[in-house]
Amino acid sequence: MDAEVRIERYADQGRCVGHIDGRVVFVRFALPGERVVVRLDEPHERDDRFWTGEVVDVLEASPDRVEPAWPLAGPLAMGGGCGGADLVHVSLDGQLRWKAVTVSEQLSRLGHVEIAVPVTRIDGDEALGGFHWRTRIEMIADDDGRPSMRRRGSHTRVPLDTMPLATKTLLGVADAQHVWDGGLEPGSQIRLSVPEPRDGGLDAGDKGDPGDNYAVLVDGQLRAGSDTLVERVDVDGTRFEYTVDANGFWQIHRQAPVALANHVITLAKRELDSKASAVIWDLYSGSGLFTLPLATLAAPRTRMLSVEGGRGAVRNAQRNLRHLGLSDVDARCGDVSATIAHAPAHLANPDLIVLDPPRAGARAKVCRQMAATGAKSIIYIACDPTSLARDTGTLLTLGYEPVDVRAFDIYPMTHHVETVALFRRKEQA
């Protein structure tokens, strides 16, 4: 069923909102103010509270609309449907406006705070047109053994011969390892992990030489490269090295570790205010992206507790800490809530808490546990504005308020956005 719709506002998951005969419809590939023809998803006859659909024709276009530079990720009616870039129809400036509105509206609706949140574009992304930023990609082999993506609403697999979101360094590895040639078992999971060389002289988007610091994995098994990779990140004038698992988590934008870690350290230095010593918690700490620079902050001594649920990531964090001779970090593996409930006495009262939880957020129990420590400051890194907003509402009731919130567009061409919020106890805010 097709219907003409006037698009009213941004919604979640890269969609916008309109109405058909009084019923809410969430529309993919639309923009506020547009008049479009929408094809409703099946089944649409159900007596649901809302419908979903996708643009098949644009009758009145928004100034932010552009022709998709990667048509395969665009609307089904225009030959797309493969996903991976749900804002590919939006100008780069329009994407920043979309994300700024989304974060601010979620904080207002769920967090009960009114704040305009600026969104920072990462250096080099504009010159690259919003492409070539992913240092990790995943695909699946089609029936002919070629890398592919599934077309939405069908079982059809569309073969790929490139991936525009991937860095040029990663694409160089894919070409050298003949990834696009196929020959794989149908249904195989394909993953490429290629740390971005960040040596001086490389401009954004240049094809760096990773040497053997890359991985091609098929169904989790290494086909080429190394099982463990090295990421190098310059933070506050110091270069840090991180050993990470090729099949594990790491920030996927080529410059996200640099942008996020430097911003977090800037906030942390301000909050600690040149203290002679400090206790810091780093929760959901991964392989130690924030742990390592945080551990070097206060002189003469910083004591830290880091907590992460992934055993491999904790092993890597411990190795990374040993490599720098940082012995005052108690890096623990376990559930965050259970672990901080039994924090050792000398680490039980942090001055600063940094957390980078998964998409579901920290949730109320962990928020209550953090507040119970009496920590002056909390730096919250969030990959989902809804979860951040919900936890903001909880922290407000516990005596904390956001004093600095800004977002980073580390997922161009998608609706995703990373937000960093600094909370301070109200009597100190």
C-alpha positions as CSV (number, residue, x, y, z in Angstrom):
1,M,0.0,0.0,0.0
2,D,1.3,3.4,-1.0
3,A,0.2,6.7,0.6
4,E,1.1,10.4,0.4
5,V,2.5,11.7,3.7
6,R,3.7,15.0,5.0
7,I,6.8,14.4,7.2
8,E,6.6,16.2,10.5
9,R,9.7,15.5,12.6
10,Y,12.7,13.3,13.3
11,A,12.1,10.0,15.1
12,D,14.4,7.2,16.3
13,Q,16.5,4.7,14.3
14,G,17.0,7.0,11.4
15,R,13.3,7.4,10.7
16,C,10.9,10.3,10.6
17,V,7.3,10.7,11.7
18,G,4.2,11.4,9.7
19,H,0.5,10.5,9.9
20,I,-1.9,8.5,7.7
21,D,-5.6,9.0,8.7
22,G,-4.5,9.9,12.2
23,R,-2.2,6.9,12.6
24,V,1.5,7.4,13.3
25,V,3.8,6.1,10.5
26,F,7.6,5.9,11.0
27,V,9.2,6.5,7.6
28,R,12.7,5.5,6.4
29,F,14.7,7.8,4.1
30,A,12.5,10.8,4.8
31,L,13.2,14.3,6.2
32,P,11.1,16.8,8.2
33,G,8.9,19.1,6.0
34,E,8.9,16.8,3.0
35,R,5.9,15.6,1.1
36,V,6.6,12.0,0.0
37,V,5.0,8.8,-1.2
38,V,5.5,6.1,1.4
39,R,5.2,2.3,0.8
40,L,4.0,0.7,4.0
41,D,5.7,-2.4,5.3
42,E,3.6,-5.6,5.3
43,P,1.4,-6.5,7.1
44,H,0.0,-3.0,7.5
45,E,-3.7,-4.0,8.0
46,R,-3.1,-5.0,11.7
47,D,-4.7,-2.8,14.3
48,D,-1.3,-1.6,15.5
49,R,-0.6,1.7,17.2
50,F,1.7,2.7,14.4
51,W,2.9,1.7,10.9
52,T,6.3,1.7,9.3
53,G,7.2,2.4,5.7
54,E,9.8,3.7,3.3
55,V,9.9,6.5,0.8
56,V,9.3,5.5,-2.8
57,D,8.9,9.0,-4.3
58,V,9.8,12.5,-3.1
59,L,7.2,15.2,-4.1
60,E,8.6,18.1,-2.1
61,A,12.2,17.7,-1.0
62,S,14.0,19.1,2.1
63,P,17.0,21.3,1.4
64,D,19.0,18.7,3.4
65,R,18.2,15.9,0.8
66,V,20.9,14.7,-1.5
67,E,21.2,11.9,-4.0
68,P,22.6,8.8,-2.1
69,A,26.3,8.6,-2.9
70,W,26.1,4.9,-2.1
71,P,22.8,3.9,-3.8
72,L,23.0,0.3,-2.5
73,A,22.3,1.6,1.0
74,G,19.4,3.8,-0.1
75,P,15.7,3.1,-0.5
76,L,14.5,-0.2,-1.9
77,A,12.5,1.6,-4.6
78,M,15.8,3.3,-5.8
79,G,17.8,0.0,-6.0
80,G,19.0,0.0,-2.4
81,G,17.8,-1.8,0.7
82,C,21.1,-3.2,2.0
83,G,21.4,-1.0,5.1
84,G,24.5,0.2,6.8
85,A,23.9,3.9,6.0
86,D,20.4,5.0,6.9
87,L,21.2,8.7,6.5
88,V,22.8,8.3,3.1
89,H,20.0,10.6,1.7
90,V,21.0,13.5,4.0
91,S,23.7,16.1,3.5
92,L,26.6,16.1,5.9
93,D,25.4,19.3,7.6
94,G,21.9,17.9,7.7
95,Q,23.1,14.8,9.5
96,L,24.7,16.9,12.2
97,R,21.4,18.8,12.6
98,W,19.5,15.5,12.8
99,K,21.8,14.1,15.5
100,A,21.8,17.4,17.5
101,V,18.0,17.4,17.6
102,T,17.8,13.7,18.5
103,V,20.2,14.0,21.5
104,S,18.6,17.2,22.8
105,E,15.1,15.8,22.5
106,Q,15.9,12.6,24.2
107,L,17.5,14.4,27.1
108,S,14.5,16.6,27.4
109,R,11.9,13.8,27.1
110,L,13.6,11.1,29.3
111,G,16.3,13.0,31.1
112,H,14.2,16.1,32.1
113,V,17.0,18.5,31.2
114,E,16.8,21.2,28.5
115,I,20.2,21.5,26.8
116,A,21.4,22.2,23.3
117,V,24.0,19.6,22.4
118,P,26.6,20.5,19.8
119,V,27.7,17.7,17.5
120,T,31.4,17.7,16.4
121,R,32.4,16.4,13.0
122,I,35.6,14.4,13.0
123,D,38.6,15.8,11.2
124,G,38.8,14.6,7.6
125,D,35.2,13.3,7.3
126,E,33.9,16.3,5.3
127,A,36.7,15.9,2.7
128,L,35.8,12.2,2.4
129,G,32.1,12.9,1.9
130,G,31.2,11.0,5.1
131,F,32.8,7.8,3.8
132,H,36.0,5.8,4.5
133,W,35.8,5.8,8.2
134,R,35.3,2.2,9.4
135,T,38.3,0.2,10.5
136,R,36.2,-2.9,11.1
137,I,33.6,-4.3,8.7
138,E,31.5,-7.5,8.7
139,M,29.8,-9.3,5.8
140,I,28.5,-12.7,4.9
141,A,29.3,-15.0,2.0
142,D,26.4,-15.4,-0.5
143,D,25.5,-18.6,-2.3
144,D,28.4,-18.1,-4.6
145,G,30.8,-17.5,-1.8
146,R,31.2,-13.8,-2.3
147,P,31.0,-11.1,0.4
148,S,27.4,-9.7,0.5
149,M,24.8,-7.9,2.4
150,R,21.2,-8.9,2.8
151,R,18.5,-6.8,1.1
152,R,15.9,-5.6,3.6
153,G,12.6,-7.5,3.5
154,S,14.0,-10.4,1.6
155,H,16.4,-13.3,1.7
156,T,18.3,-11.9,-1.3
157,R,22.0,-11.4,-0.8
158,V,23.6,-8.6,-2.8
159,P,27.3,-9.3,-3.7
160,L,29.8,-6.6,-2.9
161,D,33.0,-5.6,-4.7
162,T,33.8,-2.7,-2.2
163,M,32.6,-1.1,1.0
164,P,32.4,2.7,0.8
165,L,32.3,3.1,4.6
166,A,35.6,1.2,5.1
167,T,38.9,3.1,5.3
168,K,41.1,3.2,2.3
169,T,43.7,1.2,4.3
170,L,41.1,-1.5,5.0
171,L,40.1,-1.6,1.3
172,G,43.8,-1.9,0.4
173,V,44.0,-5.0,2.6
174,A,40.7,-6.4,1.1
175,D,42.1,-6.0,-2.4
176,A,45.5,-7.5,-1.5
177,Q,43.9,-10.5,0.2
178,H,41.4,-11.0,-2.7
179,V,38.4,-10.7,-0.3
180,W,36.1,-9.6,-3.1
181,D,36.9,-12.5,-5.3
182,G,34.8,-15.0,-3.3
183,G,35.5,-18.7,-3.0
184,L,34.2,-18.9,0.5
185,E,31.7,-21.3,2.0
186,P,28.2,-19.9,1.6
187,G,27.0,-18.4,4.8
188,S,30.4,-17.7,6.2
189,Q,30.8,-14.7,8.4
190,I,33.6,-12.4,7.1
191,R,35.3,-9.8,9.3
192,L,38.1,-7.4,8.5
193,S,39.9,-5.5,11.2
194,V,42.5,-3.0,10.1
195,P,43.9,-0.4,12.6
196,E,44.3,3.0,11.0
197,P,48.0,4.0,10.7
198,R,48.1,7.4,12.4
199,D,51.7,8.3,11.6
200,G,52.6,11.9,10.7
201,G,52.2,12.9,7.0
202,L,49.1,10.9,6.3
203,D,46.1,13.0,5.3
204,A,42.6,11.9,6.0
205,G,41.6,9.1,3.7
206,D,45.2,8.2,2.5
207,K,45.9,4.5,2.2
208,G,48.3,3.7,4.9
209,D,50.5,0.6,5.1
210,P,49.3,-1.6,8.0
211,G,52.2,-4.1,7.5
212,D,50.9,-7.2,9.2
213,N,48.8,-5.2,11.7
214,Y,45.5,-6.4,10.2
215,A,43.2,-9.4,10.3
216,V,40.9,-11.2,7.9
217,L,38.7,-13.6,9.8
218,V,36.2,-16.1,8.4
219,D,33.8,-17.6,11.0
220,G,36.1,-16.3,13.7
221,Q,39.2,-18.1,12.3
222,L,42.2,-16.1,11.1
223,R,42.7,-16.3,7.4
224,A,45.4,-13.6,7.1
225,G,47.2,-11.1,9.3
226,S,47.3,-11.3,13.1
227,D,44.9,-12.5,15.9
228,T,46.0,-9.5,18.0
229,L,46.4,-6.0,16.7
230,V,48.1,-2.8,17.9
231,E,46.2,0.5,18.0
232,R,48.3,3.7,18.5
233,V,46.5,6.7,19.9
234,D,48.0,10.1,20.8
235,V,46.3,11.5,23.9
236,D,47.2,14.8,25.5
237,G,50.7,14.8,23.9
238,T,51.5,11.1,24.7
239,R,51.3,8.1,22.4
240,F,49.6,5.1,23.9
241,E,49.7,1.6,22.5
242,Y,46.9,-0.8,22.9
243,T,46.9,-4.5,22.1
244,V,43.4,-5.6,21.1
245,D,41.8,-8.7,19.8
246,A,41.1,-8.8,16.1
247,N,37.7,-10.2,16.7
248,G,37.0,-8.0,19.7
249,F,35.6,-4.5,20.3
250,W,37.3,-1.3,19.5
251,Q,36.0,2.1,18.4
252,I,35.4,1.6,14.6
253,H,35.9,5.2,13.3
254,R,39.5,5.7,12.3
255,Q,39.8,8.8,14.5
256,A,37.2,8.1,17.2
257,P,39.8,6.8,19.8
258,V,41.8,10.0,19.4
259,A,38.8,12.4,19.6
260,L,37.0,10.6,22.4
261,A,40.1,9.9,24.6
262,N,41.4,13.5,24.3
263,H,38.0,15.0,25.2
264,V,37.6,12.6,28.2
265,I,41.1,13.5,29.4
266,T,40.4,17.2,29.0
267,L,37.3,16.9,31.2
268,A,39.1,14.6,33.7
269,K,42.0,17.0,34.2
270,R,39.6,19.9,34.8
271,E,37.6,17.9,37.3
272,L,40.6,16.6,39.2
273,D,42.0,20.2,39.3
274,S,45.7,19.3,39.7
275,K,45.0,17.0,42.8
276,A,48.2,15.5,44.2
277,S,46.6,12.1,44.1
278,A,43.2,10.7,43.0
279,V,41.1,7.6,42.9
280,I,39.4,6.9,39.5
281,W,37.0,4.3,38.4
282,D,36.8,3.2,34.7
283,L,33.7,1.1,34.2
284,Y,33.0,-1.0,31.1
285,S,36.6,-0.3,30.3
286,G,37.3,-2.6,27.3
287,S,40.9,-2.9,26.4
288,G,41.8,0.3,28.3
289,L,41.3,3.1,25.8
290,F,40.5,5.5,28.7
291,T,42.2,3.6,31.5
292,L,45.8,4.1,30.2
293,P,45.7,7.9,29.9
294,L,43.6,8.3,33.1
295,A,46.2,6.3,35.0
296,T,48.8,8.9,34.2
297,L,46.8,11.9,35.2
298,A,47.5,12.8,38.8
299,A,50.9,13.2,40.4
300,P,52.4,11.6,42.3
301,R,49.9,8.9,42.3
302,T,46.6,7.9,40.7
303,R,44.9,4.7,42.0
304,M,42.4,3.1,39.7
305,L,39.8,0.4,39.5
306,S,38.8,-0.7,36.0
307,V,36.0,-3.1,35.4
308,E,35.1,-5.0,32.1
309,G,33.0,-8.1,31.4
310,G,35.0,-9.5,28.5
311,R,37.9,-11.7,29.6
312,G,39.9,-11.1,26.5
313,A,39.6,-7.4,26.8
314,V,40.7,-7.4,30.4
315,R,43.7,-9.6,29.6
316,N,44.6,-7.0,26.9
317,A,44.1,-4.1,29.3
318,Q,46.4,-5.7,31.9
319,R,49.0,-6.3,29.2
320,N,48.7,-2.7,28.0
321,L,49.1,-1.4,31.6
322,R,52.2,-3.6,32.2
323,H,53.7,-2.4,29.0
324,L,53.6,1.2,30.4
325,G,54.6,0.2,33.9
326,L,51.3,1.3,35.4
327,S,51.0,-0.7,38.5
328,D,48.3,1.3,40.4
329,V,45.4,0.0,38.4
330,D,43.3,-2.9,39.7
331,A,41.9,-4.2,36.4
332,R,39.1,-6.6,37.1
333,C,36.9,-8.9,34.9
334,G,33.3,-9.2,35.9
335,D,29.8,-7.7,36.0
336,V,30.1,-4.0,36.7
337,S,27.4,-3.8,39.4
338,A,28.6,-6.9,41.2
339,T,32.3,-5.9,41.1
340,I,31.9,-2.3,42.3
341,A,29.6,-3.6,45.1
342,H,32.8,-5.2,46.6
343,A,35.4,-2.6,45.6
344,P,38.5,-2.8,47.8
345,A,38.5,-0.3,50.7
346,H,41.4,1.8,49.3
347,L,39.4,2.3,46.0
348,A,35.9,2.5,47.4
349,N,35.6,6.3,47.2
350,P,36.5,7.5,43.8
351,D,37.0,11.2,43.0
352,L,36.0,10.6,39.4
353,I,34.1,7.9,37.6
354,V,34.4,7.3,33.8
355,L,32.0,4.8,32.2
356,D,31.4,3.7,28.6
357,P,28.5,1.2,28.9
358,P,27.0,-0.8,26.1
359,R,24.0,0.4,24.1
360,A,21.6,-0.4,26.9
361,G,23.3,2.1,29.2
362,A,24.4,1.8,32.9
363,R,20.8,1.4,34.2
364,A,19.4,2.6,37.5
365,K,21.2,0.1,39.8
366,V,24.7,1.1,38.6
367,C,23.7,4.8,38.7
368,R,22.7,4.4,42.4
369,Q,25.9,2.6,43.2
370,M,28.0,5.3,41.6
371,A,26.1,8.0,43.5
372,A,26.6,6.2,46.7
373,T,30.4,6.5,46.5
374,G,30.1,10.3,46.8
375,A,32.2,10.8,43.6
376,K,32.4,14.5,42.7
377,S,32.3,13.9,38.9
378,I,31.0,11.3,36.4
379,I,32.0,11.2,32.8
380,Y,29.5,9.2,30.8
381,I,30.3,8.1,27.2
382,A,27.2,6.9,25.5
383,C,26.6,5.3,22.1
384,D,22.8,5.6,22.5
385,P,21.1,8.9,23.3
386,T,18.0,7.1,24.7
387,S,20.0,5.2,27.2
388,L,22.0,8.3,28.2
389,A,18.8,10.3,28.6
390,R,17.2,7.6,30.8
391,D,20.3,7.4,33.0
392,T,20.5,11.2,33.1
393,G,17.0,11.2,34.6
394,T,18.2,8.7,37.3
395,L,21.4,10.7,38.1
396,L,19.4,13.9,38.5
397,T,17.3,12.2,41.3
398,L,20.6,11.1,42.9
399,G,22.1,14.6,43.2
400,Y,24.0,14.9,39.9
401,E,23.4,17.3,37.0
402,P,25.0,17.5,33.5
403,V,27.3,20.4,33.2
404,D,28.9,19.6,29.8
405,V,27.3,17.5,27.1
406,R,28.6,17.2,23.5
407,A,28.2,14.7,20.8
408,F,30.7,13.3,18.2
409,D,29.7,12.2,14.8
410,I,31.8,9.1,14.7
411,Y,29.2,7.2,12.6
412,P,28.7,9.4,9.5
413,M,25.9,8.3,7.1
414,T,24.1,6.5,10.0
415,H,21.7,7.7,12.7
416,H,24.2,6.7,15.4
417,V,26.0,9.3,17.5
418,E,28.5,9.2,20.4
419,T,27.7,11.5,23.3
420,V,30.0,12.5,26.2
421,A,28.3,13.9,29.3
422,L,30.0,15.3,32.4
423,F,27.9,15.1,35.5
424,R,28.8,16.9,38.8
425,R,27.3,16.6,42.2
426,K,24.9,19.5,42.6
427,E,26.5,21.1,45.6
428,Q,29.7,21.3,43.5
429,A,28.2,22.1,40.1
